[in-house]
Amino acid sequence: MSNEPQLYRIDTESRNATKVQEVNFNHLGLKERNDIQEWVAANPNMLGEDLLIVNKEFSGFDRTNERLDLLAVDPDRKLVIIEMKSDEGEQYAKTETSTLAS
């Protein structure tokens, strides 16, 4: 049995639950910047936290030329860096976020 979260669609009329098939964003023709990033910017609560998006495509760092996808603030006024990675490796995302945060 998998420990991965599963998503189900519930039909309220028939009371049936159907597992939603996992798909690849690239396979659907969806792009990180034009689609996924815009969804999160418009609905940051989809990340499961109460966030206020304060900037998109921020690149005003002094020690790097990197750019971050979204910059947000949480209820405790802490900055939150949001990096979109539709199909890239997790390690790359961690490395890029660490560079931006330092």
N, CA and C atoms as a LAMMPS dump frame, in Angstrom:
ITEM: TIMESTEP
0
ITEM: NUMBER OF ATOMS
306
ITEM: BOX BOUNDS ff ff ff
-5.0000000000000000e+02 5.0000000000000000e+02
-5.0000000000000000e+02 5.0000000000000000e+02
-5.0000000000000000e+02 5.0000000000000000e+02
ITEM: ATOMS id mol type element x y z
1 1 1 N 0.844 -1.188 0
2 1 2 C 0 0 0
3 1 3 C 0.885 1.245 0
4 2 1 N 0.571 2.194 -0.831
5 2 2 C 1.364 3.414 -0.982
6 2 3 C 1.025 4.427 0.102
7 3 1 N 2.067 5.157 0.554
8 3 2 C 1.852 6.232 1.516
9 3 3 C 1.611 7.564 0.825
10 4 1 N 1.664 7.58 -0.516
11 4 2 C 1.438 8.799 -1.284
12 4 3 C -0.018 9.227 -1.144
13 5 1 N -0.258 10.549 -1.031
14 5 2 C -1.651 11.013 -0.988
15 5 3 C -2.369 10.644 -2.282
16 6 1 N -3.613 10.328 -2.167
17 6 2 C -4.435 9.971 -3.317
18 6 3 C -5.554 10.99 -3.463
19 7 1 N -5.943 11.265 -4.696
20 7 2 C -7.014 12.209 -4.973
21 7 3 C -8.181 11.447 -5.578
22 8 1 N -9.377 11.713 -5.06
23 8 2 C -10.58 11.045 -5.541
24 8 3 C -11.627 12.082 -5.925
25 9 1 N -12.399 11.757 -6.943
26 9 2 C -13.538 12.583 -7.35
27 9 3 C -14.778 11.9 -6.776
28 10 1 N -15.601 12.683 -6.088
29 10 2 C -16.808 12.147 -5.462
30 10 3 C -18.025 12.559 -6.275
31 11 1 N -18.82 11.581 -6.66
32 11 2 C -20.084 11.838 -7.338
33 11 3 C -21.158 11.859 -6.255
34 12 1 N -21.702 13.032 -5.984
35 12 2 C -22.659 13.168 -4.876
36 12 3 C -23.984 12.465 -5.158
37 13 1 N -24.337 12.28 -6.435
38 13 2 C -25.59 11.588 -6.751
39 13 3 C -25.476 10.087 -6.519
40 14 1 N -24.42 9.478 -7.051
41 14 2 C -24.263 8.026 -6.909
42 14 3 C -23.534 7.639 -5.624
43 15 1 N -22.914 8.637 -4.973
44 15 2 C -22.147 8.4 -3.748
45 15 3 C -20.907 7.537 -4.005
46 16 1 N -20.401 7.555 -5.227
47 16 2 C -19.215 6.78 -5.575
48 16 3 C -17.976 7.661 -5.565
49 17 1 N -16.87 7.055 -5.185
50 17 2 C -15.572 7.728 -5.205
51 17 3 C -14.718 7.063 -6.286
52 18 1 N -14.181 7.881 -7.177
53 18 2 C -13.341 7.377 -8.26
54 18 3 C -11.972 8.01 -8.153
55 19 1 N -10.935 7.182 -8.146
56 19 2 C -9.571 7.7 -8.064
57 19 3 C -9.27 8.526 -9.31
58 20 1 N -8.691 9.705 -9.107
59 20 2 C -8.305 10.57 -10.213
60 20 3 C -6.947 10.11 -10.715
61 21 1 N -6.838 9.917 -12.015
62 21 2 C -5.599 9.45 -12.627
63 21 3 C -4.544 10.55 -12.597
64 22 1 N -3.334 10.216 -12.184
65 22 2 C -2.222 11.164 -12.172
66 22 3 C -1.76 11.408 -13.603
67 23 1 N -1.545 12.692 -13.946
68 23 2 C -1.08 13.031 -15.294
69 23 3 C 0.109 13.973 -15.2
70 24 1 N 0.844 14.052 -16.278
71 24 2 C 2.01 14.91 -16.38
72 24 3 C 1.573 16.244 -16.985
73 25 1 N 1.955 17.375 -16.349
74 25 2 C 1.568 18.693 -16.86
75 25 3 C 2.047 18.896 -18.289
76 26 1 N 3.281 18.492 -18.598
77 26 2 C 3.794 18.663 -19.959
78 26 3 C 2.963 17.885 -20.961
79 27 1 N 2.528 16.694 -20.581
80 27 2 C 1.691 15.87 -21.457
81 27 3 C 0.379 16.592 -21.787
82 28 1 N -0.114 17.395 -20.854
83 28 2 C -1.36 18.138 -21.06
84 28 3 C -1.136 19.472 -21.766
85 29 1 N 0.141 19.795 -22.03
86 29 2 C 0.441 21.061 -22.691
87 29 3 C 0.451 22.253 -21.75
88 30 1 N 0.552 21.995 -20.453
89 30 2 C 0.567 23.074 -19.463
90 30 3 C 2.005 23.465 -19.152
91 31 1 N 2.236 24.733 -18.974
92 31 2 C 3.571 25.259 -18.736
93 31 3 C 3.698 25.781 -17.312
94 32 1 N 4.918 25.657 -16.777
95 32 2 C 5.185 26.111 -15.404
96 32 3 C 4.819 27.577 -15.214
97 33 1 N 5.401 28.447 -16.019
98 33 2 C 5.248 29.886 -15.807
99 33 3 C 3.869 30.397 -16.213
100 34 1 N 3.379 29.963 -17.361
101 34 2 C 2.12 30.499 -17.873
102 34 3 C 0.882 29.903 -17.227
103 35 1 N 0.98 28.716 -16.714
104 35 2 C -0.2 28.049 -16.173
105 35 3 C -0.1 27.827 -14.663
106 36 1 N 0.83 26.945 -14.26
107 36 2 C 0.911 26.553 -12.856
108 36 3 C 1.189 27.756 -11.957
109 37 1 N 2.167 28.563 -12.321
110 37 2 C 2.521 29.729 -11.508
111 37 3 C 1.341 30.688 -11.384
112 38 1 N 0.607 30.896 -12.455
113 38 2 C -0.543 31.801 -12.416
114 38 3 C -1.663 31.259 -11.539
115 39 1 N -1.854 29.921 -11.554
116 39 2 C -2.868 29.326 -10.67
117 39 3 C -2.514 29.578 -9.213
118 40 1 N -1.247 29.336 -8.872
119 40 2 C -0.821 29.516 -7.479
120 40 3 C -0.874 30.992 -7.09
121 41 1 N -0.454 31.886 -7.986
122 41 2 C -0.49 33.323 -7.686
123 41 3 C -1.926 33.782 -7.417
124 42 1 N -2.868 33.256 -8.171
125 42 2 C -4.273 33.64 -7.998
126 42 3 C -4.93 32.947 -6.804
127 43 1 N -4.399 31.782 -6.415
128 43 2 C -4.989 30.981 -5.329
129 43 3 C -3.9 30.399 -4.439
130 44 1 N -3.144 31.235 -3.719
131 44 2 C -2.036 30.698 -2.92
132 44 3 C -2.467 29.717 -1.835
133 45 1 N -3.735 29.756 -1.445
134 45 2 C -4.206 28.813 -0.422
135 45 3 C -4.166 27.373 -0.913
136 46 1 N -4.006 27.152 -2.245
137 46 2 C -3.905 25.78 -2.749
138 46 3 C -2.645 25.095 -2.232
139 47 1 N -1.701 25.874 -1.692
140 47 2 C -0.485 25.304 -1.113
141 47 3 C -0.7 24.86 0.333
142 48 1 N -1.9 25.102 0.853
143 48 2 C -2.223 24.646 2.2
144 48 3 C -1.829 25.605 3.301
145 49 1 N -1.462 26.824 2.921
146 49 2 C -1.082 27.828 3.913
147 49 3 C -1.726 29.159 3.564
148 50 1 N -1.865 30.017 4.555
149 50 2 C -2.429 31.344 4.352
150 50 3 C -1.298 32.264 3.912
151 51 1 N -1.183 32.486 2.596
152 51 2 C -0.085 33.278 2.051
153 51 3 C -0.614 34.458 1.249
154 52 1 N 0.149 35.538 1.278
155 52 2 C -0.134 36.707 0.449
156 52 3 C 0.999 36.812 -0.565
157 53 1 N 0.695 36.712 -1.843
158 53 2 C 1.705 36.834 -2.895
159 53 3 C 2.055 38.316 -3.027
160 54 1 N 3.35 38.627 -2.908
161 54 2 C 3.781 40.027 -2.991
162 54 3 C 4.584 40.324 -4.249
163 55 1 N 5.08 39.28 -4.953
164 55 2 C 5.848 39.531 -6.163
165 55 3 C 5.929 38.261 -7.003
166 56 1 N 5.979 38.45 -8.329
167 56 2 C 6.181 37.347 -9.275
168 56 3 C 7.471 37.614 -10.026
169 57 1 N 8.197 36.536 -10.319
170 57 2 C 9.426 36.644 -11.104
171 57 3 C 10.437 37.607 -10.476
172 58 1 N 10.576 37.556 -9.173
173 58 2 C 11.471 38.474 -8.456
174 58 3 C 12.93 38.152 -8.758
175 59 1 N 13.709 39.179 -9.108
176 59 2 C 15.129 38.965 -9.422
177 59 3 C 16.022 40.031 -8.791
178 60 1 N 15.559 40.709 -7.764
179 60 2 C 16.311 41.805 -7.16
180 60 3 C 17.277 41.389 -6.068
181 61 1 N 18.014 40.305 -6.293
182 61 2 C 18.994 39.84 -5.312
183 61 3 C 20.343 40.501 -5.577
184 62 1 N 21.154 40.7 -4.508
185 62 2 C 22.473 41.316 -4.726
186 62 3 C 23.553 40.297 -5.073
187 63 1 N 23.422 39.046 -4.614
188 63 2 C 24.517 38.087 -4.795
189 63 3 C 24.254 37.001 -5.831
190 64 1 N 23.154 37.087 -6.535
191 64 2 C 22.861 36.082 -7.56
192 64 3 C 21.99 36.695 -8.647
193 65 1 N 22.094 36.141 -9.828
194 65 2 C 21.243 36.582 -10.937
195 65 3 C 19.99 35.721 -11.064
196 66 1 N 19.807 34.808 -10.101
197 66 2 C 18.642 33.923 -10.131
198 66 3 C 17.364 34.734 -9.97
199 67 1 N 16.266 34.138 -10.374
200 67 2 C 14.956 34.747 -10.178
201 67 3 C 14.078 33.709 -9.497
202 68 1 N 13.208 34.17 -8.614
203 68 2 C 12.284 33.236 -7.989
204 68 3 C 10.913 33.402 -8.617
205 69 1 N 10.147 32.341 -8.58
206 69 2 C 8.849 32.366 -9.246
207 69 3 C 7.851 33.255 -8.515
208 70 1 N 7.633 32.963 -7.248
209 70 2 C 6.697 33.762 -6.452
210 70 3 C 7.306 34.057 -5.09
211 71 1 N 7.062 35.259 -4.617
212 71 2 C 7.483 35.658 -3.272
213 71 3 C 6.213 35.965 -2.499
214 72 1 N 6.088 35.371 -1.319
215 72 2 C 4.881 35.538 -0.515
216 72 3 C 5.261 35.894 0.921
217 73 1 N 4.244 36.274 1.675
218 73 2 C 4.392 36.562 3.107
219 73 3 C 3.346 35.723 3.83
220 74 1 N 3.766 35.084 4.939
221 74 2 C 2.815 34.298 5.727
222 74 3 C 2.217 35.167 6.833
223 75 1 N 1.271 34.659 7.613
224 75 2 C 0.628 35.46 8.658
225 75 3 C 1.589 35.973 9.743
226 76 1 N 2.756 35.303 9.895
227 76 2 C 3.758 35.754 10.869
228 76 3 C 4.731 36.757 10.252
229 77 1 N 4.418 37.219 9.043
230 77 2 C 5.232 38.186 8.287
231 77 3 C 6.589 37.634 7.869
232 78 1 N 6.673 36.33 7.72
233 78 2 C 7.902 35.702 7.223
234 78 3 C 7.795 35.581 5.706
235 79 1 N 8.932 35.822 5.037
236 79 2 C 8.953 35.667 3.585
237 79 3 C 8.925 34.19 3.216
238 80 1 N 8.211 33.873 2.16
239 80 2 C 8.092 32.506 1.671
240 80 3 C 8.466 32.51 0.186
241 81 1 N 9.47 31.721 -0.179
242 81 2 C 9.879 31.58 -1.572
243 81 3 C 9.122 30.392 -2.161
244 82 1 N 8.458 30.623 -3.293
245 82 2 C 7.706 29.563 -3.954
246 82 3 C 8.337 29.335 -5.322
247 83 1 N 8.863 28.132 -5.527
248 83 2 C 9.498 27.758 -6.787
249 83 3 C 8.659 26.681 -7.461
250 84 1 N 8.291 26.902 -8.697
251 84 2 C 7.513 25.931 -9.466
252 84 3 C 8.466 25.005 -10.21
253 85 1 N 8.253 23.731 -10.091
254 85 2 C 9.038 22.735 -10.828
255 85 3 C 8.07 21.668 -11.301
256 86 1 N 7.617 21.789 -12.522
257 86 2 C 6.615 20.849 -13.017
258 86 3 C 7.184 19.454 -13.241
259 87 1 N 8.355 19.35 -13.855
260 87 2 C 8.9 18.031 -14.165
261 87 3 C 10.387 17.925 -13.887
262 88 1 N 10.945 18.843 -13.121
263 88 2 C 12.375 18.782 -12.824
264 88 3 C 12.595 18.053 -11.509
265 89 1 N 13.819 17.665 -11.27
266 89 2 C 14.139 16.9 -10.075
267 89 3 C 14.007 17.697 -8.793
268 90 1 N 13.677 16.991 -7.738
269 90 2 C 13.512 17.605 -6.419
270 90 3 C 14.818 18.222 -5.927
271 91 1 N 15.941 17.573 -6.171
272 91 2 C 17.225 18.085 -5.705
273 91 3 C 17.534 19.438 -6.34
274 92 1 N 17.237 19.6 -7.636
275 92 2 C 17.459 20.881 -8.312
276 92 3 C 16.631 21.983 -7.654
277 93 1 N 15.39 21.694 -7.331
278 93 2 C 14.518 22.677 -6.692
279 93 3 C 15.064 23.075 -5.326
280 94 1 N 15.555 22.103 -4.56
281 94 2 C 16.126 22.401 -3.24
282 94 3 C 17.369 23.266 -3.369
283 95 1 N 18.22 22.952 -4.329
284 95 2 C 19.454 23.72 -4.536
285 95 3 C 19.133 25.156 -4.952
286 96 1 N 18.207 25.316 -5.888
287 96 2 C 17.851 26.663 -6.358
288 96 3 C 17.228 27.481 -5.232
289 97 1 N 16.348 26.894 -4.448
290 97 2 C 15.71 27.602 -3.343
291 97 3 C 16.742 27.993 -2.289
292 98 1 N 17.684 27.112 -2.007
293 98 2 C 18.75 27.433 -1.039
294 98 3 C 19.598 28.599 -1.518
295 99 1 N 19.895 28.636 -2.809
296 99 2 C 20.665 29.745 -3.381
297 99 3 C 19.91 31.051 -3.235
298 100 1 N 18.618 31.034 -3.522
299 100 2 C 17.818 32.245 -3.438
300 100 3 C 17.659 32.73 -2
301 101 1 N 17.575 31.81 -1.065
302 101 2 C 17.358 32.179 0.336
303 101 3 C 18.619 32.695 1.014
304 102 1 N 19.797 32.389 0.458
305 102 2 C 21.03 32.796 1.126
306 102 3 C 21.474 34.204 0.804
